[in-house]
């Protein structure tokens, strides 16, 4: 079962990226270092739910 998730910047709070994940095989919260256009640097982005 794949679900859409958003990746939210931990520093500015903006959702900069969207992606999908298989919730049955990957049950942990997704976290990645991505580029934030507001901060103009790479920051940690964490998984958040998107409105359907």
PAZAPA-4460 file (N, C-alpha, C; in steps of 0.05 Angstrom, whole numbers, plus 32768, in hexadecimal, padded with zeros to 4 digits):
% residues 52
    n_x    n_y    n_z   ca_x   ca_y   ca_z    c_x    c_y    c_z   seq   type   mol
   8011   7FE9   8000   8000   8000   8000   8012   8019   8000     1      X     A
   8012   8028   7FEB   8022   8040   7FE9   8011   8058   7FF1     2      X     A
   801D   806B   7FFF   8010   8083   8008   8021   809B   8000     3      X     A
   8014   80B2   7FFB   8023   80CA   7FF5   802B   80D7   800F     4      X     A
   8044   80E1   8010   804D   80EF   8028   805A   8109   801F     5      X     A
   805C   811C   8031   806A   8135   802C   8083   8135   803D     6      X     A
   8098   8144   8034   80B0   8147   8043   80B2   8164   804C     7      X     A
   80B1   8167   8067   80B0   8182   8073   80CB   8189   807F     8      X     A
   80D4   81A1   8079   80EE   81AB   8083   80EB   81AF   80A1     9      X     A
   8100   81A6   80B0   80FF   81A8   80CD   8106   81C4   80D6    10      X     A
   8113   81D4   80C5   811C   81EF   80CD   8106   8204   80C7    11      X     A
   80FB   8204   80AF   80E8   8219   80A8   80CB   820F   80A9    12      X     A
   80C6   81F5   80A8   80AB   81EA   80AB   809C   81E8   8090    13      X     A
   80A9   81ED   807A   809C   81EC   8060   809E   81D0   8054    14      X     A
   8088   81C7   8047   8088   81AD   8039   8093   81B2   801D    15      X     A
   80AB   81A9   8018   80B9   81AF   7FFF   80B7   8198   7FEB    16      X     A
   80B3   817F   7FF4   80B3   8168   7FE3   809C   8156   7FE9    17      X     A
   8093   8146   7FD4   807F   8131   7FD8   808B   8118   7FCC    18      X     A
   8083   8101   7FD7   808C   80E7   7FCD   8078   80D2   7FD6    19      X     A
   807D   80B9   7FCF   806C   80A3   7FD8   807D   808F   7FE7    20      X     A
   8070   8080   7FF9   807E   806B   8006   806B   8053   800B    21      X     A
   8077   803B   800D   8067   8024   8013   8065   8022   8031    22      X     A
   804E   8026   803C   804A   8027   8059   804C   800B   8066    23      X     A
   8049   7FF6   8057   804B   7FDB   8063   8068   7FD2   8067    24      X     A
   807A   7FD9   8054   8096   7FD1   8056   80A7   7FE5   8064    25      X     A
   80A0   7FFE   8064   80B0   8013   8070   809E   8022   8085    26      X     A
   809E   8018   809E   808B   8022   80B2   8096   803A   80C1    27      X     A
   80B0   803F   80BF   80BC   8056   80CE   80B7   8070   80BF    28      X     A
   80B9   8086   80CD   80B7   80A1   80C1   80CF   80A5   80AE    29      X     A
   80CA   80B0   8096   80DF   80B5   8083   80EC   80CF   808A    30      X     A
   8107   80D0   8087   8116   80E8   808D   812E   80EA   807A    31      X     A
   8132   8101   806E   8148   8104   805B   8153   8121   805B    32      X     A
   816C   8124   8053   8177   813F   8050   8172   8148   8034    33      X     A
   8163   815D   8031   815B   8168   8017   8160   8186   8017    34      X     A
   8160   8192   7FFF   8164   81AE   7FFC   814B   81BE   8002    35      X     A
   814D   81D2   8013   8136   81E4   801A   813A   81FE   800B    36      X     A
   8127   8205   7FFA   8129   821D   7FEA   8125   8236   7FFB    37      X     A
   8117   8235   8011   8114   824C   8022   812D   8252   8032    38      X     A
   813B   823D   803C   8153   8241   804C   816C   8242   803A    39      X     A
   8169   8239   8021   817F   8237   800D   8197   8226   8017    40      X     A
   8190   820F   8024   81A4   81FC   802C   8197   81E1   8030    41      X     A
   81A7   81CD   8034   819D   81B2   8039   8195   81AF   8056    42      X     A
   817D   81A6   805B   8173   81A2   8076   8166   8187   8078    43      X     A
   815F   817E   8090   8151   8165   8095   8133   8169   808F    44      X     A
   8128   8158   807F   810B   8158   8079   80FF   813F   8084    45      X     A
   80E8   8142   8092   80DB   812B   809E   80BF   8127   8092    46      X     A
   80B6   810E   8093   809C   8106   8087   8084   8112   8096    47      X     A
   8071   811C   8086   8057   8125   8091   8041   811B   807F    48      X     A
   8029   8118   808A   8012   810F   807A   8009   8126   8068    49      X     A
   7FFF   811F   8050   7FF3   8132   803E   7FD5   812F   803F    50      X     A
   7FC7   8145   803A   7FAA   8144   8039   7FA2   8136   801F    51      X     A
   7F8F   8125   8020   7F86   8115   8008   7F75   8125   7FF6    52      X     A
***
